């Protein structure tokens, strides 16, 4: 049995180190084949075995075979199935008192809970995984557990887990795939608070991955996709496109067109195409992502929330607001995790859709719900800026300028502690609109001059700049600069007309031009 056990451990090590899902099922088949064989040509050793030893070994082999199946499910993104199978298996592994099996099972289970948005449930499971990994001295698995755990803890604990993972990888003498995973985690964690810095960090991570890993390595592809996402959040959509297209093409070539990992590549590319005004292409990609999510039967997977949010955004960009809200409400029903970004983004987009439909009272309630979720996460980030700016605009729609002024000031204040880039200018636009409606015309002029200048300098998205120019045009008209106001408004009009989710603003601008 030593011969068999040695081969089994070799297969186990292959599976533990395996991130390339093309070979996952082959490795599982190899493990099951070896375990089905049941013995080696080692007669004297077998002769010393007692019946209870054989029973124990048979039970251990059965547990390892089930663990192999869980690894394959995890490697192919089938997280709900991992969750369903892991809990009953956990009792058997606990009874076997095998820390090697226990540590990996608990990590697979905990990581699947993280991926399917059950973050509160994941914490105790990952804590058990960490303790078991420490007992076995398995530094690689310990690093993986720390990387999973950092996703369910708040700062500074998240940073501590990444530091522990880095220390373990360094003690192991380096592991390029794990090191890249850590670098991506660090860069991704900056996206909501400092997207420019996140993009630079992820650019360095991708360069490291290209030097050290094969071109078709899944972790490298993940890093490329994360870089594209960071560039999108940093308001550089044109720069994001080639990275997201590369990630999509490589993922499809590696795993096939309907693999669940395709979702992480398709959804951000859909979003960036919408940012660039390529609405029909963005909508087609969003529908493709949802079809993959539904085909892989993972309604609780966080990726499902992500792709439904992308579909809702795409529908809004195409002026189909009622359909957008239907999809976004599905996100809210799926994602009940406190402070999780999918629910936060969904409520923000629901509010935007309601505003676009001319329903400011309902929009205001949706903005409040989004703010509650953002604050639960301790958020002083880009999401909160967008939420507060939208709240201010909804209050202006309801002719409540004093309240709108307070919300816009909050949005600008958040920008002072979070690196928001052009989003600060969006907040300034809301502030200028509120100042104008409260009669502070000169102050509104200074605020909106700054907003337009910042948006122009930073190459912000055309609709944001058009809205700022329209706001400034209204102030100029109040100050008697009618010719300049008309020029600004006429420059903004065709931009807003191309973006259907700005239809109401476009209508207001058209009415304004008739007054000049």
N, C-alpha and C positions, 0 to 999 in steps of 0.2 A: 504493500500500500504506500510505502514511501515514494516509490517511483510515480505512482498515480498522483499522490499528494504534491510532489514537486511540479508535475505538469499542470495540475490544477492551479497552484499558486502562480505559475508563469502566466496562465490565462487570466487569472484574477488581476495580476499586475498590468497586463495588456489592457484589460477593460478599465482599470482605474485610471490609467494614463490616457485613455482613448477619448479624444474630443472630436475625432473625425468620424462622423456618423455613417460614412460610406462603408466602413468596416465593422461597425457595431454589431450588426446582425450576424456577420461571418464569425466574429469572436464568440458570440453567444452560442452559435451552432457548434463551434469547436469545443467550448466548455461542456456543453450537454453531451457531445459525443464522447469526450474523455470520461465524464462521470457515468455515462451509460456502460462503458467498458467494465468498470467496477473493480479491476485488479491488475497487478503487474505479475510478471513471472518472478516472484520473490517468495518461493515456497517456505523457506525457513522462517521468514518474517511473518508470513500469514499463519504459520503453525503456532506461533506464540500468541496469536490473537484469541481473546475470549469472546463468546457470543455477544456479551453486552458491549464490548469494544466495537464490534461490527455494527451493532444497532446504532451506537452513538455516531459512528462514522457515516452510516447511511443517512441518518437524520441531518448531519452536518452537510453532506453532499446535496441533499434535497434543498436545504436552506440556501446554499451557495448558488444552486441552479436558479432558484427563484430570484435571488439577488441579481444574477446575470440578466434575467428578463427585465428587472426594474431598471438596470443600467441602460439597456437598449431603449426602453420606453423614454427614459430621461434624455438620452442622447438625441432622440428624434422629436423632442418637444411635447410628448404626450403626458403632460403634467397631471391631468386629472386622473388618468389611469395609475400613475405612480402613487398618487394620494390614496386611491381606493385600495390598492394592493399593499401599501406599506404598513398601514395601521394594524391589520390582522397579523402580518408577518412579523411586526415588531415584538409581539408577545412571545412568539416562538424563539426569536433571536435572544430576547431577554432571558428566557428560560435556559437557553443553551450556554449562556455566560461566555459568549465569544465576542471580545471587544473589537476584534478586527471586523467581523461581520456587522456588529452593532454600530460602530462609528460610521461605516459607509452607508448603511441603511438609513440611519438618522439624517445623514447629510442629504442623500437622495430625496428623502421625504421632506425635509425642511426646505431644500432648494425648490422643490416642486410647489410647496405652499407659498413661497415667496413669489414664484413665477405666476401663480394663479391668484395673486392678490390677497391670499389669506395670511396677511403678515402677522397679525396677533397670534394666530395659531402656530406660526413658524418659529417664534422666539423660543419657547421651551424645547421644541424638537432640536433646534440648532444648538442650544445650550448643552443638551445631552450628547449630541454629536461631537461637540468640542471636548467635553470631558472624556469621552471614549477615545477620541483621537489622541489626546494627551497621554492616556494610559498606555496606548499601543506605541507611542512615539512615532506615529506616521506623520511626518512633517508635511508631506505633500497634501494629504487629506486635511490636515489641520489648516493649511493655507486656504484650501477650497472652502472649508467651513467658515473661516473668518471672512472670506469674500462674500459668501452668502449672507452672513450675519450683518455685515455693514449696511446691507440694503434695508434692514428692518430696525435700525437704531438711528437715533438722532445724533447730531453733532453735540459734543466731541467724540462720542462713542464710535461713530462711524469711522472717524480718522484713526482711532485707536485700533480698530479691527484691521484696517488697511496696513497700519504700521506693523502689526503682528504678522500679517500675511507676508509683508516684505521681508521681515526678519527671518521667517521660516524659509522662504525661498533662497535668501542669501546663505543661510546655514547649509542648505542642500547643495550649494555650489552652483546655483543658477538653474532656472528652468524657463526657457524663452517664452513658452506659451503662457505659463503662469505669470511671468513678469509682465507680459503684454496685457494679460487680463487685469492686473493691478493698475497698470498705467491707464487703461481704458476706464476703469472704475473711478480713478482720480479725476480724469478729464470729464467724464460724464457727470460727476457730482457737481461740477462747476457750471454746467450749462444754464441752470435756472438763475444763478446769481451773477455770474461773470462769463457770458458766452464767448467773448473775445479771448479771454484767457483759456477757456475750455478748448476753443478751436486750436490755439497754439499748442496746448498740451497734447491734444489728440493728433495733431499733425506730427509732433515728435514721436508719439506712440506708433503711428502708422509707419514712419520711417524706420523705427526700430524693428517692427514686425516684418517689413520688406527685407531687411538685412538678415534676419535670423530664422524666418519660417518660410516654408514653401508657399508659392503663390496661391494654392488652393486650400490653405489652412483656414478652417472655419473661424478661429479666433482673430486672424488677420482680417478676414472679411468683415467680422463684427466691428473691428476697430475702424475700418474704412467707412462703414455705415455711420458709426458714431461721430466721426469727423464731419460727414455731410450734415448730420443733424445739428451739430454745434454751429456750423457755418450758417445754417438756416436760422437758428435762434439768434445768431449775431447779426442778422439782417444782411447776409451775403448770399442770397439764394442762387445767383448765377454761378458763384464759386462752388456751391453745394452740389449742383446738378451732376458734374462729372464723377464725383465720389459716390453719390448715391446710385448713379447708373452703373458704375463699376461693381459696387456691392451687389446690386440686383443681378447683373449678368453672371457674376462668379457664383453666387448662391444658386441660381437656377441651373448652371452647368454642373455644379457639384452635387446638388441634392434633388434636382427635378423641379418642374414648374409649380407643383402643388404641395411642396413640403412646408410645414408650419414655420420654418425659419425664414421663408420668403416674406413673411409679414413684416419683419423688422427692416427689410429692404424696401418693400413696396410703399408702406404707409408714409414714411418721410418724403419719398420721391413724389408721391401724390401731392403732399402739402406744398412742396417747393414749386411744383408746376403751377399750382393755384396762385402762389405768391407772384409768379411771373406772368399771370394772366392767361395761362394755357389751361382754361377751365375744363374743357371737354376731355383733354388728356388726363388731367388730374382726377376727374370723376370716374373715368374708365379704370384707372389704376386702383382707385379706392374700392370700386365694386369688385375688382379682381381680388383684392386683399380680403374683403368680407367673404367672398365665395370660398377662399382657401380656409379661412377661420372656421366657417360652418362645415366644410367638408372634413376637417380634421376633428370635428366633434369635441371642441374644447371651449364651451361657452363661458367657463369660469376663468380661462386663461387671461392674464393681463393684456396679452396681445389682442384679444378679441375686443376689449374696451378701447384699445389704441386704434384699431382699424375702424371701428364704428365711429369713433370721434373724427377720424380722417374722412370717412364717408359723409358724416354730417357737415363738416367744413366744406367738402366739395359740393354738396347739394346747395349749401348757402351761396357759394361763389357762383352757382348757376341759377340763383334766384328761386330755388325750390325750398322755401323756408319751412312749410308744414312737413314735408318729407324729412328735412334735416332734423327738425325737433323730434320726430318719431325715432330716428336712429340714435340721437343723443340721449333720449329718455331711456333707451335700452342700455346705454352705458351706465347711467345712474343706477338702474336696477341691478346691473351686474356687479358694479364696484362699490361695495359698502365699507371699504377700508378707510378709517379716519385720515383725512389729509392727503389721500392718494391723488396723484396728478391727473389720472384719467377722469375721475368724478369732478374734480375742480375745473378741468378744461371743458368737460361736457356742460356743466352749469353755466360757465362763461359763454359758451357758444349758443346755448339755449337762450340766454339773455339777449345776445346779439341778434338772434333770429327773431325774437319777439319784438325788439326795437325796430328791426327792419320791416316787420309786418304792421308797425304803427300801434303796438300794444304796450305802451310804456309802463303802465301799472304792473302788469305781469312780468315785464322785463326787470323792473326794479326788484321784485321779489326773487327772481332768479339770480340777479347780481348779489343780493344779500346772502343767498344760499351758497354761492361760490365763495364769497368772502368768509363765511363761517368755516368752510372746509379748509381754505387757505390758512386761516389763523390757527385751526387745530394742528396744522403741521408746523406751526411756528414760522410761517412763511412771511418773509419780507423780501419778496423776489419779483421777477417780471410778471408772474401771474397776478400777484396782488396789485401791481401797478395797472395792468389792463383792467382788472375788476373794478378798481376804484375810479379809473377814468371813465369806464362805461357807466358806472353808477352816477357819476356827475352828469353825464350826457342824458341819462334817463330822467334825472331830476330836472334838468333844463327843459326836456320835452314836456314835463308836468308843470312847468312854470314855477319851480321852487328853486330860484337862483341862489338864495343864501345857503341852503343845504348843499347844493351842487358845488358852491365855492369851497365849502369845508371838505368835501370828498376830493375835489381836485387838488387842494393843498396837501391832503394826506398822500395822494398819489405821487406828487412831486417830492414830498418828504421821504417816501420809501426809496425813490431814486437816489437819494443822497447816501443811502447805506447799501444799495444793491446796484451793481454795474448794469445799467439798463440800456445804454447806447441810445439809438433813436427812439426807444420807447419813452424816454424822458421827455422828448419833444412832443410825443403824443399826449402825455400828461399835461405839458405846458399848453397845448392846444385846448384841452378841456378847461384848464384854468383860465385861459384868455377868454373863452366863450362865457364862462361864469362871471368873470370880471366885467365883461361888456354888459351882461344882463343885469348886473347890480349897479350899473352906472359909472363904474371906474374905467372910463374910456381910455384915458392916457396910460393907465397901468396895463390895460389889456393890450394896447399897442406895443408897449415894451415887451410884454410876455410873448406875444405872437410873432414879433420881429425875431426874437430869440429862437422860437420854435422853428420858424421857416429857415433861418440861417443854419441851425443845427441839422435839420433834416436834409438840407441841400448839401452841406459839407460832408455828411456821412453817407450820402447816396442811398437814402431810405426808400422804402417802397412807394411807388407813385401815388396810391390812394392816400397814404398818410400825409404826404407832402401836399396833395391837392386839398385835403381837408384843412390843413393849416393855412394854405393860401386863401381858401374861401373864408375862413374865420378872420384872417387879416383884412381881406377885402371889405368885409362888413364894418370893421373898425374904421378903415380908411373912408368909407362912405359916410360914417358918422362924423368924421373930422373934415368933411368937405372935399376929400381927394377923390372925386367921382371917376375921373379918367383912369387914374392908377388902379382904383378899385375894380373898374370894368376889365382892365387888362389882366389883372390877377385872376378874377373870376372866370374869364373866358379861357385862360390857360388851364384852369382846374377842371372845367366842365367836361371835355372829352375823356379825361382820365377817369373821372367818376362814372361816366356813362358806360365805360367798358367793364366796370365791376358791379355786377348785379346786386351784390349784398350792400352796395352803397346807393341803391336806387333812391331811397328817401332823401338822402343828402343831395343827390343829383337833382331831384325835384325842387328841393329848397333853393339850390343854387340857381336853377332856371327861373324860379319866381323872383329871386333877388335881382337877377340881371334885368328883368322887366321893370324894376323900380328905378334903374339908373338912367 
